[in-house]
Amino acid sequence: MGLETKNLSVGYGKKVLLGDVNLTVTPGTILTLIGPNGSGKSTILKTVTRQLKDMGGKVMLLGRNMAEMTGEEISKTLSMVMTQMPTPELMTCREVVGTGRYPYVGRMGILSAADWEKVDDAMETVSATEVADKSFYEISDGQRQRVMLARALCQEPKILVLDEPTSYLDMRFKLDILESIRSLARREGIAVILSLHELDLAMKISDTVTCVDGKGIAKVGTPEEVFQDDFVQKLYGVEAERFSPLTGALFLRSKKAQPKVFVIGGGGAGIPTYYRLQRDEIPFAAGILFENDLETEAAKACADSVLFAKAFSPISPQLVEEAKKQIDACEWVLCPLQAFGPLNEANKTLRDYAKQKGLLREA
């Protein structure tokens, strides 16, 4: 067993924010908390790491009640990286990472050669070697985030707690850190519990997703179980079409109006055109798309009208005629789609129709 909470109540002062928080994360797996701002994700993590006093229930570490463990026992079992950064004075990043070895070095706090080797290995794991000799004050927030993760890894934890570990990181380092966490969990048998705002990344890294809604735990399951239908949209209070549970993509709201442009797309070719027209606040229709097309979700979110054909079926003549009527009602037509096959030959017909009408423009 890794980390388990039993009927845990969390909050601030004497006010309980969430009750009956029951979580289980086993060695080698990752549990991710998602939910809107202020829903209680960080409060749960701060309680698990004893930054906040629990208001009922238990936290179990490797089968032991954390309340009955000494500080040293906890620090050799659990390490954490929280959003609030420490303020070490006159310390290099390597020295900051080295403090992660303190549970093992005794009262003098003197690291051995073997300890420093673990420090360097941890910094290399999170791509922080280049800042090793720099002052912790002189580096960026993203670099500090990586240094603090290296510090946590130095503790050789069995349980790793991370509050928004991708905050301040650019795309490359977000991917690097999450890949490192995923690999460490599997390779070292570490139980990882973290919170994330990036839902697309939560879908990719998590074994279990726990949804926190400000009242309690709203849902627990695999990413495949949580990210289906419109549950996540309801959790965050957004319209169903503004989030794709299939890809994790977010879409801006469109003001619905009579389409001025008809976009002939498919296979993802139309997505950049949809976004451009939406930015320019030009209402448009899209089609003919198959129901399972790569750009279906984007079309539903961005377009004012969409014509769909059944997946894996030929486009019917009736649907082609409906598309021609919509083209006739528009001011111009764009066709970013370049490849036509047996099933979407009808879209080539629509492109030729628009060209004959003098409506086709360069996409």
CORBELDA-V504836 format. One record per residue. N is the residue number from 1. RES is the residue in three letters. SS is DSSP state (hx for helix, st for strand, lp for the rest). NEAR is the number of other ideal C-beta (glycine too) atoms within 10 Angstrom. Layout:
# CORBELDA-V504836
n=N res=RES ss=SS near=NEAR
n=N res=RES ss=SS near=NEAR
This chain:
# CORBELDA-V504836
n=1 res=MET ss=lp near=13
n=2 res=GLY ss=lp near=25
n=3 res=LEU ss=st near=25
n=4 res=GLU ss=st near=18
n=5 res=THR ss=st near=24
n=6 res=LYS ss=st near=15
n=7 res=ASN ss=lp near=11
n=8 res=LEU ss=st near=22
n=9 res=SER ss=st near=16
n=10 res=VAL ss=st near=24
n=11 res=GLY ss=st near=18
n=12 res=TYR ss=st near=12
n=13 res=GLY ss=lp near=8
n=14 res=LYS ss=lp near=6
n=15 res=LYS ss=st near=7
n=16 res=VAL ss=st near=12
n=17 res=LEU ss=st near=21
n=18 res=LEU ss=st near=22
n=19 res=GLY ss=st near=16
n=20 res=ASP ss=st near=13
n=21 res=VAL ss=st near=25
n=22 res=ASN ss=lp near=14
n=23 res=LEU ss=lp near=19
n=24 res=THR ss=st near=18
n=25 res=VAL ss=st near=26
n=26 res=THR ss=lp near=14
n=27 res=PRO ss=lp near=17
n=28 res=GLY ss=lp near=16
n=29 res=THR ss=lp near=18
n=30 res=ILE ss=st near=24
n=31 res=LEU ss=st near=21
n=32 res=THR ss=st near=25
n=33 res=LEU ss=st near=25
n=34 res=ILE ss=st near=26
n=35 res=GLY ss=lp near=22
n=36 res=PRO ss=lp near=16
n=37 res=ASN ss=lp near=9
n=38 res=GLY ss=lp near=11
n=39 res=SER ss=lp near=23
n=40 res=GLY ss=lp near=22
n=41 res=LYS ss=hx near=25
n=42 res=SER ss=hx near=21
n=43 res=THR ss=hx near=19
n=44 res=ILE ss=hx near=27
n=45 res=LEU ss=hx near=23
n=46 res=LYS ss=hx near=20
n=47 res=THR ss=hx near=24
n=48 res=VAL ss=hx near=24
n=49 res=THR ss=lp near=20
n=50 res=ARG ss=lp near=16
n=51 res=GLN ss=lp near=14
n=52 res=LEU ss=lp near=18
n=53 res=LYS ss=lp near=11
n=54 res=ASP ss=lp near=18
n=55 res=MET ss=lp near=18
n=56 res=GLY ss=lp near=14
n=57 res=GLY ss=lp near=16
n=58 res=LYS ss=st near=14
n=59 res=VAL ss=st near=23
n=60 res=MET ss=st near=17
n=61 res=LEU ss=st near=20
n=62 res=LEU ss=lp near=17
n=63 res=GLY ss=lp near=8
n=64 res=ARG ss=st near=14
n=65 res=ASN ss=st near=11
n=66 res=MET ss=hx near=20
n=67 res=ALA ss=hx near=10
n=68 res=GLU ss=hx near=8
n=69 res=MET ss=lp near=18
n=70 res=THR ss=lp near=8
n=71 res=GLY ss=hx near=9
n=72 res=GLU ss=hx near=11
n=73 res=GLU ss=hx near=15
n=74 res=ILE ss=hx near=18
n=75 res=SER ss=hx near=17
n=76 res=LYS ss=lp near=16
n=77 res=THR ss=lp near=20
n=78 res=LEU ss=st near=26
n=79 res=SER ss=st near=25
n=80 res=MET ss=st near=23
n=81 res=VAL ss=st near=24
n=82 res=MET ss=lp near=18
n=83 res=THR ss=lp near=16
n=84 res=GLN ss=lp near=9
n=85 res=MET ss=lp near=14
n=86 res=PRO ss=lp near=12
n=87 res=THR ss=lp near=8
n=88 res=PRO ss=lp near=14
n=89 res=GLU ss=lp near=7
n=90 res=LEU ss=lp near=8
n=91 res=MET ss=lp near=16
n=92 res=THR ss=st near=17
n=93 res=CYS ss=hx near=29
n=94 res=ARG ss=hx near=20
n=95 res=GLU ss=hx near=16
n=96 res=VAL ss=hx near=21
n=97 res=VAL ss=hx near=29
n=98 res=GLY ss=hx near=24
n=99 res=THR ss=hx near=18
n=100 res=GLY ss=hx near=23
n=101 res=ARG ss=hx near=22
n=102 res=TYR ss=hx near=16
n=103 res=PRO ss=hx near=19
n=104 res=TYR ss=hx near=17
n=105 res=VAL ss=hx near=14
n=106 res=GLY ss=lp near=8
n=107 res=ARG ss=lp near=6
n=108 res=MET ss=lp near=6
n=109 res=GLY ss=lp near=10
n=110 res=ILE ss=lp near=9
n=111 res=LEU ss=lp near=19
n=112 res=SER ss=lp near=11
n=113 res=ALA ss=hx near=6
n=114 res=ALA ss=hx near=10
n=115 res=ASP ss=hx near=17
n=116 res=TRP ss=hx near=14
n=117 res=GLU ss=hx near=11
n=118 res=LYS ss=hx near=21
n=119 res=VAL ss=hx near=25
n=120 res=ASP ss=hx near=17
n=121 res=ASP ss=hx near=12
n=122 res=ALA ss=hx near=25
n=123 res=MET ss=hx near=25
n=124 res=GLU ss=hx near=12
n=125 res=THR ss=hx near=19
n=126 res=VAL ss=lp near=25
n=127 res=SER ss=lp near=16
n=128 res=ALA ss=lp near=25
n=129 res=THR ss=hx near=16
n=130 res=GLU ss=hx near=11
n=131 res=VAL ss=hx near=20
n=132 res=ALA ss=lp near=18
n=133 res=ASP ss=lp near=10
n=134 res=LYS ss=lp near=15
n=135 res=SER ss=st near=15
n=136 res=PHE ss=hx near=23
n=137 res=TYR ss=hx near=12
n=138 res=GLU ss=hx near=10
n=139 res=ILE ss=lp near=17
n=140 res=SER ss=lp near=12
n=141 res=ASP ss=hx near=10
n=142 res=GLY ss=hx near=17
n=143 res=GLN ss=hx near=21
n=144 res=ARG ss=hx near=19
n=145 res=GLN ss=hx near=26
n=146 res=ARG ss=hx near=28
n=147 res=VAL ss=hx near=26
n=148 res=MET ss=hx near=26
n=149 res=LEU ss=hx near=25
n=150 res=ALA ss=hx near=30
n=151 res=ARG ss=hx near=25
n=152 res=ALA ss=hx near=23
n=153 res=LEU ss=hx near=26
n=154 res=CYS ss=hx near=26
n=155 res=GLN ss=lp near=22
n=156 res=GLU ss=lp near=17
n=157 res=PRO ss=lp near=22
n=158 res=LYS ss=lp near=18
n=159 res=ILE ss=st near=21
n=160 res=LEU ss=st near=27
n=161 res=VAL ss=st near=24
n=162 res=LEU ss=st near=26
n=163 res=ASP ss=st near=22
n=164 res=GLU ss=lp near=20
n=165 res=PRO ss=lp near=27
n=166 res=THR ss=lp near=23
n=167 res=SER ss=lp near=16
n=168 res=TYR ss=lp near=17
n=169 res=LEU ss=lp near=20
n=170 res=ASP ss=lp near=11
n=171 res=MET ss=hx near=8
n=172 res=ARG ss=hx near=10
n=173 res=PHE ss=hx near=19
n=174 res=LYS ss=hx near=19
n=175 res=LEU ss=hx near=14
n=176 res=ASP ss=hx near=16
n=177 res=ILE ss=hx near=22
n=178 res=LEU ss=hx near=22
n=179 res=GLU ss=hx near=12
n=180 res=SER ss=hx near=20
n=181 res=ILE ss=hx near=23
n=182 res=ARG ss=hx near=16
n=183 res=SER ss=hx near=11
n=184 res=LEU ss=hx near=20
n=185 res=ALA ss=hx near=21
n=186 res=ARG ss=hx near=13
n=187 res=ARG ss=hx near=9
n=188 res=GLU ss=hx near=14
n=189 res=GLY ss=lp near=13
n=190 res=ILE ss=lp near=22
n=191 res=ALA ss=st near=25
n=192 res=VAL ss=st near=26
n=193 res=ILE ss=st near=28
n=194 res=LEU ss=st near=25
n=195 res=SER ss=st near=25
n=196 res=LEU ss=lp near=24
n=197 res=HIS ss=lp near=14
n=198 res=GLU ss=lp near=16
n=199 res=LEU ss=hx near=24
n=200 res=ASP ss=hx near=15
n=201 res=LEU ss=hx near=16
n=202 res=ALA ss=hx near=23
n=203 res=MET ss=hx near=21
n=204 res=LYS ss=hx near=14
n=205 res=ILE ss=hx near=21
n=206 res=SER ss=lp near=24
n=207 res=ASP ss=lp near=16
n=208 res=THR ss=st near=20
n=209 res=VAL ss=st near=25
n=210 res=THR ss=st near=25
n=211 res=CYS ss=st near=22
n=212 res=VAL ss=st near=25
n=213 res=ASP ss=lp near=18
n=214 res=GLY ss=lp near=15
n=215 res=LYS ss=lp near=11
n=216 res=GLY ss=lp near=15
n=217 res=ILE ss=st near=20
n=218 res=ALA ss=st near=17
n=219 res=LYS ss=st near=16
n=220 res=VAL ss=st near=15
n=221 res=GLY ss=st near=15
n=222 res=THR ss=lp near=11
n=223 res=PRO ss=hx near=19
n=224 res=GLU ss=hx near=10
n=225 res=GLU ss=hx near=12
n=226 res=VAL ss=hx near=25
n=227 res=PHE ss=lp near=23
n=228 res=GLN ss=lp near=12
n=229 res=ASP ss=lp near=10
n=230 res=ASP ss=lp near=13
n=231 res=PHE ss=hx near=15
n=232 res=VAL ss=hx near=24
n=233 res=GLN ss=hx near=16
n=234 res=LYS ss=hx near=13
n=235 res=LEU ss=hx near=21
n=236 res=TYR ss=hx near=16
n=237 res=GLY ss=lp near=8
n=238 res=VAL ss=lp near=16
n=239 res=GLU ss=lp near=12
n=240 res=ALA ss=hx near=14
n=241 res=GLU ss=hx near=17
n=242 res=ARG ss=hx near=17
n=243 res=PHE ss=st near=23
n=244 res=SER ss=lp near=21
n=245 res=PRO ss=lp near=20
n=246 res=LEU ss=lp near=13
n=247 res=THR ss=lp near=14
n=248 res=GLY ss=lp near=17
n=249 res=ALA ss=lp near=15
n=250 res=LEU ss=st near=12
n=251 res=PHE ss=lp near=20
n=252 res=LEU ss=lp near=10
n=253 res=ARG ss=lp near=12
n=254 res=SER ss=lp near=18
n=255 res=LYS ss=lp near=8
n=256 res=LYS ss=lp near=10
n=257 res=ALA ss=lp near=11
n=258 res=GLN ss=lp near=10
n=259 res=PRO ss=lp near=21
n=260 res=LYS ss=lp near=15
n=261 res=VAL ss=st near=22
n=262 res=PHE ss=st near=28
n=263 res=VAL ss=st near=28
n=264 res=ILE ss=st near=31
n=265 res=GLY ss=lp near=28
n=266 res=GLY ss=lp near=28
n=267 res=GLY ss=lp near=17
n=268 res=GLY ss=lp near=13
n=269 res=ALA ss=lp near=19
n=270 res=GLY ss=lp near=29
n=271 res=ILE ss=hx near=18
n=272 res=PRO ss=hx near=14
n=273 res=THR ss=hx near=23
n=274 res=TYR ss=hx near=23
n=275 res=TYR ss=hx near=14
n=276 res=ARG ss=hx near=15
n=277 res=LEU ss=hx near=23
n=278 res=GLN ss=hx near=20
n=279 res=ARG ss=hx near=10
n=280 res=ASP ss=lp near=9
n=281 res=GLU ss=lp near=9
n=282 res=ILE ss=lp near=15
n=283 res=PRO ss=lp near=19
n=284 res=PHE ss=st near=28
n=285 res=ALA ss=st near=23
n=286 res=ALA ss=st near=30
n=287 res=GLY ss=st near=27
n=288 res=ILE ss=st near=23
n=289 res=LEU ss=st near=28
n=290 res=PHE ss=st near=19
n=291 res=GLU ss=lp near=11
n=292 res=ASN ss=lp near=11
n=293 res=ASP ss=lp near=21
n=294 res=LEU ss=lp near=17
n=295 res=GLU ss=lp near=26
n=296 res=THR ss=hx near=19
n=297 res=GLU ss=hx near=19
n=298 res=ALA ss=hx near=26
n=299 res=ALA ss=hx near=26
n=300 res=LYS ss=hx near=17
n=301 res=ALA ss=hx near=22
n=302 res=CYS ss=hx near=27
n=303 res=ALA ss=lp near=27
n=304 res=ASP ss=lp near=18
n=305 res=SER ss=st near=16
n=306 res=VAL ss=st near=19
n=307 res=LEU ss=st near=19
n=308 res=PHE ss=st near=18
n=309 res=ALA ss=st near=22
n=310 res=LYS ss=lp near=12
n=311 res=ALA ss=lp near=11
n=312 res=PHE ss=lp near=9
n=313 res=SER ss=lp near=10
n=314 res=PRO ss=lp near=13
n=315 res=ILE ss=lp near=23
n=316 res=SER ss=lp near=13
n=317 res=PRO ss=hx near=10
n=318 res=GLN ss=hx near=8
n=319 res=LEU ss=hx near=17
n=320 res=VAL ss=hx near=20
n=321 res=GLU ss=hx near=9
n=322 res=GLU ss=hx near=14
n=323 res=ALA ss=hx near=23
n=324 res=LYS ss=hx near=16
n=325 res=LYS ss=hx near=9
n=326 res=GLN ss=hx near=17
n=327 res=ILE ss=hx near=23
n=328 res=ASP ss=hx near=12
n=329 res=ALA ss=hx near=13
n=330 res=CYS ss=lp near=20
n=331 res=GLU ss=lp near=11
n=332 res=TRP ss=st near=16
n=333 res=VAL ss=st near=24
n=334 res=LEU ss=st near=25
n=335 res=CYS ss=lp near=24
n=336 res=PRO ss=lp near=20
n=337 res=LEU ss=lp near=23
n=338 res=GLN ss=lp near=10
n=339 res=ALA ss=lp near=10
n=340 res=PHE ss=lp near=15
n=341 res=GLY ss=lp near=10
n=342 res=PRO ss=lp near=6
n=343 res=LEU ss=lp near=15
n=344 res=ASN ss=lp near=22
n=345 res=GLU ss=hx near=12
n=346 res=ALA ss=hx near=20
n=347 res=ASN ss=hx near=24
n=348 res=LYS ss=hx near=15
n=349 res=THR ss=hx near=18
n=350 res=LEU ss=hx near=25
n=351 res=ARG ss=hx near=19
n=352 res=ASP ss=hx near=12
n=353 res=TYR ss=hx near=18
n=354 res=ALA ss=hx near=23
n=355 res=LYS ss=hx near=12
n=356 res=GLN ss=hx near=9
n=357 res=LYS ss=lp near=14
n=358 res=GLY ss=lp near=9
n=359 res=LEU ss=lp near=17
n=360 res=LEU ss=st near=20
n=361 res=ARG ss=st near=12
n=362 res=GLU ss=lp near=6
n=363 res=ALA ss=lp near=17
